[in-house]
C-alpha cells in the first residue's frame, strides 16, 4: 500500500488545493499570474493618476487653482454652501443611473479577499468612482481613497476571471489590487501592505504577501515617477 497522501498529489507534486500561486506551480502558470499582477498594479496606478489629474485639470481650467481648498478660498460664501450640495446632487443622479448595478464598497473588497464569497463588479466600481469624483470636485467631504481601493480590488477580480485564475490565487490578486490602489491613493507603500495584511486572515495572508509587495512596489513607482513623492 502506498504511503498516505501520495495518491492525492497532482502531477506537479504540490498537495491538492495548495493555495500558493508559486509553490511547485508550472512555469506557464506562474507567468500567467505575474502577467495578471502587472496588469492589475499598472491599472490601479493609472486609474489613481487619472482620478487626480482630472481634479487638478478641472480646478486649473475653471479657477486657475491647484486644489479644492484654494478654489473655495476664492469663492463667495453662498457659493461655498451651494457647490457641495450641487455636487451631492450630481453624485446622487449617478447613483440613480447605476441603480441596477450591485452596490459595493471597501467592505465588500475586504470580504472578497478574506472570505472569497463576494463577487466584485468593475462596472459598479466605475460608476461609484464617477459619483465620488463629482462630489470631491465640488468640495464634498469624501475621501478619494475609497474609489481607488475599490477599483484596485475590482480590477484584480476582473483580471483574475479573464485570465482563468481561481481560488486563493484569485483572492491574492484582489488583495494585490487593493494594496496597489491604497498605495496610489496615499503614496504610502508600507501602509498599503500593512492595511491588506490587517484585513486578511488565515493562510491567504502568507500566500498573498508576495503579490501584495510586488503590486505595491509597481504602483508606488509609477505614481512617484509621474506625481512625485508627496501624498496625493
URHU-V448851 format. One record per backbone hydrogen bond with DSSP energy under -1.0 kcal/mol. NH is the residue of the N-H (numbers start at 1). CO is the residue of the C=O. If there is no record, write none. Layout:
# URHU-V448851
NH|CO  NH|CO
This chain:
# URHU-V448851
6|3  9|6  10|14  13|10  18|15  30|26  31|27  32|28  33|29  34|30  35|31  36|32  37|33  38|34  39|35  40|36  41|37  42|38  43|39  44|40  45|41  46|42  47|43  48|44  49|45  50|46  51|47  52|48  53|49  54|50  55|51  56|52  57|53  58|54  59|55  60|56  61|57  62|58  63|59  65|59  71|67  72|68  73|69  74|71  80|76  81|77  82|78  83|79  86|82  87|83  88|84  89|85  90|86  91|87  92|88  93|89  94|90  95|91  96|92  97|93  98|94  99|96  101|98  109|105  110|106  111|107  112|108  113|109  114|110  115|111  116|111  125|121  126|122  127|123  128|124  129|125  130|126  131|127  132|128  133|129  134|130  135|131  136|132  137|133  138|134  139|136  140|135  142|140  148|144  149|145  150|146  151|147  152|148  153|149  154|150  155|151  156|152  157|153  158|154  159|155  160|156  161|157  162|158  163|159  164|161  165|160  171|167  172|168  173|169  174|170  175|171  176|172  177|173  178|174  179|175  180|176  181|177  182|178  183|179  184|180  185|181  186|182  187|183  192|188  193|189  194|190  195|191  196|192  197|193  198|194  199|195  200|196  205|202  207|203  208|204  209|205  212|208  213|209  214|210  215|211  216|212  217|213  218|214  219|215  220|216  221|217  222|218  223|219  224|220  225|221  226|222  227|223  228|223
